[in-house]
C-alpha cells in the first residue's frame, strides 16, 4: 500500500489467482480465486499480513479442474456495504455483504454469446483437447457499475489456434433494480488477441491489438455507454433470489 507521495507502508501476501481489485477506506477488496480454501474473493486492510478469503467458489469450479484453471478471473465491485462478484466461467452475478454472506444473485441471459452451458462440467471431461476446452464457453472479463447504478458486463467468446487467441466481445447492461437487461451487444473491436477493457464514469476504454503477420499495433479506443431506444430489454428471472 502507498499513500501521499508514495511512502511505502507494507506488503500483503496472497495465495491464488489475483483478479480485479478496489480500495475503500483503507481496505483492499479483490477477486482472488483460491482453490485451496475454496474462496473467490478476499480483503485486507493496511494493518493486515495477508488477504482473508470470502465467498465460496461455485460448485462447478470445485467439480471441474479445467474450468477453475481456464476461467480463473474473478471480478469484484464494492458499492457501499455490498460486494458484487462475477466469475469468468459463470453466467451468474453474485451480491454479498462484506462478510461474504450471499444476499442475492442474477443470471445474465444469453442471446448472442456462447454463455456457459449448464453441463459445462461434463463437457470439460478428461481427454477433451485444450483448444476445444478454451472455446467451450463465454468468459466474463469485466464487471463495472455505472453512474446510474446499472451494471456493465463484458464477455468474450474466444478461440485459440496454437499460441494465437481470437476474441469476440459482447457488452451487456443490467438495470439498477436488477429486473431487466440489455444483453449481448456486439462490441466493435479487433478480434485479435484479448482486448483489455476499463470503465471510467460512463465510458468504456479498450486496449486492442491488430495483428499483421509477425507484428502487431496497439490502439486505445473509448466508447460512450448510452442506452439507445432500439435496445431490446429482457426481463430477468428473479425466482432464485
C-alpha positions, 0 to 999 in steps of 0.5 A: 500500500502507498499513500501521499507521495508514495511512502511505502507502508507494507506488503500483503501476501496472497495465495491464488489467482489475483483478479480485479481489485478496489480500495475503500477506506483503507481496505483492499477488496479483490477477486482472488480465486483460491482453490485451496480454501475454496474462496473467490474473493478476499480483503485486507486492510493496511494493518493486515499480513495477508488477504482473508478469503470470502465467498465460496467458489461455485460448485462447478469450479470445485467439480471441474479442474479445467474450468477453475484453471481456464476461467480463473478471473474473478471480478469484484465491485464494492458499492457501499456495504455490498460486494458484487462478484462475477466469475469468468466461467459463470453466467451468474452475478453474485451480491454479498455483504462484506462478510461474504454472506450471499444476499442475492444473485442474477443470471445474465441471459444469453442471446448472442454469446456462447454463455456457459452451458449448464453441463459445462462440467461434463463437457470439460471431461478428461481427454477433451483437447485444450483448444476445444476446452478454451472455446467451450464457453463465454468468459466474463472479463469485466464487471463495472457499475455505472453512474446510474447504478446499472451494471456493465458486463463484458464477455468474450467468446474466444478461440485459440489456434496454437499460441494465437487467441481470437476474441469476440466481445459482447457488452451487456447492461443490467438495470439498477433494480436488477429486473431487466437487461440489455444483453449481448451487444456486439462490441466493435473491436479487433478480434485479435488477441484479448482486448483489455477493457476499463470503465471510467464514469460512463465510458468504456476504454479498450486496449486492442491489438491488430495483428499483421503477420509477425507484428502487431499495433496497439490502439486505445479506443473509448466508447460512450455507454448510452442506452439507445431506444432500439435496445431490446430489454429482457426481463430477468428471472428473479425466482432464485433470489 
